[in-house]
Amino acid sequence: MRILITGGAGFIGSHLSEALLDAGHEVSILDNLSTGSIDNIAHLKARPGFTYHIDSVNNEPLLAELIDHADVVFHFAAAVGVKLIVEQPVHTIETNVHGTEVVLKHANKKKKLVVIASTSEVYGKSGNVPFSEDSDLVMGPTPKHRWAYACSKAIDEFLALAYWKERKLPVIIVRFFNTVGPRQTGQYGMVIPNFVRQAIAGEPVTVFGDGTQSRSFTHVADVVRALITLITEPRAVGQVINIGNTEEISIRALAERILAATGSASPIRLIPYDEAYESGFEDMPRRVPDLTKIHQMIGYEPRHTLDDILRDVIESFRKR
Ligand code: UDP
């Protein structure tokens, strides 16, 4: 198949590109390198069937042409990372909402299958774990910019589902749960690459809040495998689907696990949320996916544990 990946030079997009090429597909990517990096795709440039365009989804004539040429579109171009989102709320809302609008509009012309990357962030601060796809979304108030990200992604979901319902555009919406792996940068706030870099550099490991908040991390290889299977599953069309891992860990315990795995003597430093992000910042206490739907649909089970993730990330940082 011919596959277009917007945001293909990003962390998840670059792993997906590689796996699709390995499976014999043609891959073209569109990425403006705002958070993606040319380094992520350097090893793919010479591969047959791979083309890349360094441009924005706002270049509509180019986007239209690339979509026209594709059988399937993965729309991964978005503002990501809590730090970036809190610091650049205008950019976040405009990028996430407008980008999805134009992708869906052009895909609709010839009814190309679109996979929309959404996020477990949409579940907001609900304490009702594990989160299943039809759970309520519990957002905080609008002056707290963190929630702009969740709302912008929820609008993307609404719009994609509306295109499916009203215009029969085939869409699949995937909600990622803290995807991690080699090539992810800590620059936009993600916790595991940050902790690993700090531990290896001998710097204090910065735990925000009291560290009792928890997450469940997913290896990017599991995510990519799920994505490639989902585009062949007709029952996935018109659906919202969690992709994650149910192994849960508190952020404090994660810091300790990373210190042990790297053999680092770095201290753990607790930093109040107000200082780490912005005054009045609200975090989610827990985030665990219910994976029943994706398991029933394509037999998905995560194959990588948190220890596998940490091993791969630590190794990739040591190679840098
Ligand atoms: N976090 C932390 N130290 C860091 C970066 C993040 O303690 O240097 C915490 C963050 O406050 C959150 C968790 O780690 O509770 C996961 O953060 P991340 O930004 O990776 O993803 P999120 O789940 O918040 O989208």
Boltz pocket constraint, residues with backbone or C-beta under 6 A from the ligand:
constraints:
  - pocket:
      binder: B
      contacts: [[A, 81], [A, 82], [A, 83], [A, 121], [A, 178], [A, 188], [A, 189], [A, 190], [A, 191], [A, 192], [A, 194], [A, 195], [A, 206], [A, 207], [A, 208], [A, 209], [A, 213], [A, 215], [A, 251], [A, 283], [A, 284]]
      max_distance: 6.0
